[in-house]
Every structure is written in C-alpha cells, then in structure tokens.
Amino acid sequence: MKPSFVQNRCFARNGWDFHVRKFCRDHDIAYQGFSLLTANVQELRHPNFWAVVDRVEKTPAQVVFRFALQVGMIPLTGTSNPEHMQQDLEALDFELTEDEVLAIEVTRREKRTMLFPEKASRIPATSYPRNNANTA
C-alpha cells in the first residue's frame, strides 16, 4: 500500500529534506515537516532569514511556516497555545518572494550566523521565539 504522507523532522542543515520532499512530490505523497523551529534554531539566526523576517514584518515562526507552505510542506506546528495557533494561521496571509524562499532554502548552519548579534539574543538556546520580529 502506498503511503499518503511522510512526516519527518525537518533540518535546514539537510536542505529542509529537499530530496525526500522531491520524492514525495514525484509520487503524489504529502510531506509534513515537524520541528521546523526547534530543530533549526542555529540556522534561523542567519542574516538571510532575518532579512526576510524584517521585510515581511511577521514573526519568525510565521516566516518559517510560510516558507514551508511555499515549498510544498505541510507544517506541523505543535502548539497548544491559542495565541500561537492564531499567529501560525496568519502564515496564510502573506507570501514570500521566490528569492526569499531560495534564501531560506539554502540556509545552512555557519559560523557566520552571529552577524546580527542583536537579533540572536532574541533566540533562546532551547526554543524559538514567538514574539514579533520587531520587538526585543
């Protein structure tokens, strides 16, 4: 029996599971990514990511979930907080440009991730912030 969907922990350092997503797309299988935020804390400190967050004026979580949708993932948010649920749904209310999607897609963990130390301080080592990208 052919599977209907694949659910994977999705790491930016592994290309956001590009090859698995392509296999799924080629075989009409839905791809659901989980731990999109918590598995990628270091990578989401990258200046390319923050340039997108700043341009769209959305939360980092909203940008990640919007990116996931635009590359064909079903994002699994994993929250039980009603406010976060509402924020997560707002990822449907905007779009990223093709260049922004590509910039996030190629983001890898690098030693240069601390180019924006003032923004990195908003990312706790064990979790990902849900606050608005424009507030400290």
C-alpha distance (Angstrom), angle and dihedral (degrees) to the residues before:
residue distance angle dihedral
M1 . . .
K2 3.79 . .
P3 3.82 114.9 .
S4 3.80 118.5 -115.7
F5 3.78 95.3 -148.2
V6 3.79 144.2 2.7
Q7 3.79 120.0 -138.5
N8 3.82 115.1 -161.0
R9 3.76 138.1 166.9
C10 3.77 99.1 -111.3
F11 3.81 120.5 -141.2
A12 3.80 123.4 -168.6
R13 3.81 89.1 -152.4
N14 3.82 87.3 63.1
G15 3.79 93.1 50.9
W16 3.80 93.9 -93.4
D17 3.82 87.3 -71.2
F18 3.81 91.0 -63.0
H19 3.81 96.4 167.4
V20 3.80 94.0 46.8
R21 3.80 90.1 47.4
K22 3.81 90.1 50.4
F23 3.80 91.4 49.8
C24 3.79 89.6 49.9
R25 3.79 92.5 48.0
D26 3.83 91.6 47.8
H27 3.81 90.8 51.2
D28 3.81 98.4 40.4
I29 3.81 93.4 -111.3
A30 3.81 120.4 142.6
Y31 3.81 115.2 -121.9
Q32 3.80 117.3 -145.8
G33 3.79 117.3 -169.2
F34 3.79 122.1 -157.5
S35 3.80 132.6 -174.6
L36 3.79 87.8 32.1
L37 3.80 89.5 152.5
T38 3.80 106.5 28.8
A39 3.82 95.1 43.6
N40 3.80 91.6 52.2
V41 3.79 107.8 42.7
Q42 3.80 94.3 126.3
E43 3.80 94.9 44.7
L44 3.78 92.1 48.7
R45 3.79 89.7 61.0
H46 3.80 88.0 70.4
P47 3.83 115.9 120.3
N48 3.84 91.5 -126.7
F49 3.78 89.7 60.9
W50 3.81 93.4 46.5
A51 3.79 91.4 49.3
V52 3.81 87.7 59.7
V53 3.83 93.3 45.1
D54 3.79 90.3 51.0
R55 3.81 94.4 46.9
V56 3.81 96.5 50.2
E57 3.82 94.0 37.4
K58 3.80 92.6 -137.7
T59 3.78 132.1 127.2
P60 3.81 118.1 -85.7
A61 3.81 89.0 -112.9
Q62 3.80 91.6 53.6
V63 3.81 90.8 51.6
V64 3.81 92.5 49.9
F65 3.79 92.3 48.4
R66 3.82 91.8 46.2
F67 3.81 89.4 49.8
A68 3.81 89.8 50.1
L69 3.79 92.0 51.8
Q70 3.78 93.0 48.0
V71 3.82 93.3 52.2
G72 3.80 91.3 49.2
M73 3.80 101.8 -97.3
I74 3.76 126.5 134.3
P75 3.81 101.5 -136.9
L76 3.79 116.4 -139.3
T77 3.78 104.2 -150.9
G78 3.80 100.5 -174.4
T79 3.79 99.1 -158.0
S80 3.78 129.8 135.0
N81 3.81 94.0 -173.3
P82 3.85 109.6 108.8
E83 3.82 92.4 -147.3
H84 3.80 91.7 52.5
M85 3.80 90.5 46.5
Q86 3.79 89.8 55.3
Q87 3.82 91.4 46.9
D88 3.80 90.1 49.2
L89 3.81 91.3 52.8
E90 3.80 89.0 53.5
A91 3.82 86.9 70.1
L92 3.81 83.3 82.9
D93 3.82 91.8 61.6
F94 3.81 100.0 71.7
E95 3.79 141.8 30.8
L96 3.76 135.4 -136.3
T97 3.77 121.4 -133.1
E98 3.81 119.0 -111.2
D99 3.82 88.7 -107.6
E100 3.81 91.4 52.6
V101 3.81 92.0 49.7
L102 3.80 89.6 50.3
A103 3.82 92.1 47.1
I104 3.80 90.4 54.6
E105 3.80 93.5 40.9
V106 3.81 92.5 57.6
T107 3.80 95.6 42.4
R108 3.79 109.9 125.9
R109 3.78 132.8 176.8
E110 3.78 105.6 -87.7
K111 3.76 135.6 169.2
R112 3.80 86.0 -120.2
T113 3.79 92.4 68.5
M114 3.76 91.6 105.5
L115 3.81 94.4 69.5
F116 3.80 87.8 113.7
P117 3.82 103.0 42.0
E118 3.80 91.5 165.3
K119 3.81 89.0 62.3
A120 3.79 95.6 39.6
S121 3.79 89.1 61.9
R122 3.81 86.9 66.7
I123 3.81 91.0 61.6
P124 3.80 112.6 78.4
A125 3.78 114.8 -145.7
T126 3.81 93.1 -117.6
S127 3.79 103.6 37.0
Y128 3.76 144.7 22.5
P129 3.80 122.1 -108.7
R130 3.76 121.1 -111.2
N131 3.79 95.1 -168.4
N132 3.77 122.1 110.4
A133 3.78 112.4 -77.7
N134 3.78 90.9 -124.9
T135 3.77 96.9 57.8
A136 3.77 128.2 75.9
